[in-house]
Amino acid sequence: MEHRAAIPPGLPRPNPTVSYWQDPPSSLVAHRTTSTLPTSVSIVIVGSGITGSSVAYNLLSQPSPPSALMLEARTACSGATGRNGGHTKCASYRSFLSNMRSLGEEEAAKIVRYEYACMKAVHAFARQHNIQCDSWEGDTVDVIYDEAELRSMKEAVTELQRVLGKADPASGHKFWSSEEAAMKFLSPGSLGAVSYEAGSLSAYKFVTGMLELAIARGLNLQTETPALSIKRGDSGWIVETPRGLVNAKKVILATNGHTAHLYPALQGIIVPLRGHVTAQRPGSSLPERGLPTTYTFTYTNAYEYMIQRPQGTTFAGDIVIGGGSTQAAEGGLHEFGTSDDTTTDPVIVSYLHDSTQRYFGSNWGSDHPDGRIRKAWSGIMGFSADGFPLVGPVPGEQGLFIAASFQGHGMVLCFLAAQALKAMMSGDDGNELDQWFPKAFRMAKERLKYRFRGRVETITPKELEISVQE
């Protein structure tokens, strides 16, 4: 893993796989607000995914907003956000026990509440601003196939409800037996399941809709304009692009798995991980009215995540399922450190192809005459050594800020992280922010001592302790 973590991420690659969500493309796909780059602005935001777009919207919605330039290496929302699996899902219980051990009950509870609030805020923002992004809110179910995972899930949910209180909306979880899971969720052969609140949407449509709002507020969006490097200038930072230099008082890195390209001190601290997703035509025996929930199928140290496209949307009923990385050679080791989303791994895609019929059994039925797979694609996520996002001013670098490394969990982390970053940049970084924003998410010098050993949810507390000591 040390070798994989040391691979420089480079810039986003040209000609990536086209995701299900990016077809057809947004009208902003190749947008350039001005024909030439400004030579000087207050703020440069690097990255046009949900993080960069949320930061831009928040900064430009305040009184006397700054001049803001957004640089996107490829087309608008062409990175991880536009390539995800469509879920807005917290699954906070999965990290709750380890968070309690390492951070304490209060901070662990704050993370649960934060993720839940972020999930709700995304859908509320779409409603408030009439962003047509196929927003759906309902329940999800985690179907469990491993005895140790089942025991851990029950312990975690029990502890979560004890700490938060069962009346807390983020505590709402319901257990289902193997038989109940087979009947209600059409998932035979499991050991049991747990259901709770979640949602789905097209993150691509959500973000491009938010970008339109930000542009109307004064954002200068420049696509196909990669930030090649950043360096200190006389009055801030100098951002190098193929189209010229830009002087900025402040720079925000919303670059997730590619962050170390611009700030090499984060090499091995934020590590890219390539993920795979497929969109599949539904089997003939699935309910015509649609499945009642979204899904995660959990087995030993791994899972697949799945939504069904809501009624009334394009390709309603389609199954969008992602994951499968551990099925690749060497348990998916070579997906770490990989920043190439121009290709897919055929082993992983084949595994995802077979997963739907495997999980639904006879409830799947026969495939569509046009075939099961409508589209398959890849995307680059960003993971940190300690398993938390990095948000805030970069230590020792006046005017440089970061909001990155969202652990493949961005739809319930990024939107409110942008609000927190705006508060930090505006001098409102006080007790009020601490009330809701987890301390563990703040960028801090001591977090740079961790060594990356893989996704934190798949390593033991002892292994993480060793990675700190080394």
Protein Blocks (a to p, Z undefined) as FASTA:
>chain_A
ZZmmmpcfbjadehiacdfklpccdfklmgcfbfbdcfbdfbdcedjbfklmmmmmmmmm
pghiaddddddfbdghkbmmlmmnoiacfklmmmmmmmmmmnojklmmmmmmmmmmmmmm
mmmmmmmnopaehpacdddddddfbfklmmmmmmmmmmmmmmnopklmklmccdddfklm
mmmnopghiabdcddddddddfklmmmmmmmmmmmnopacdehiacfbdcddfklcaddd
fkbccddfbdcddekjmmmmmmmmlgokaccdddddddddddfkbcfkbpfbdcddddeh
iacddddddehiahihiacdeejklmmghhhmmmgopacfkbccfklmmmmmmmmmmmnm
mmnopadfkbjblbdcdddddddfkopacedjdehiahiacdehjlopmmmmmmmmmmmm
mmmmnopacfklmmmmcfklpccfklmmpccebjfklpcfklmmmmmmZZ
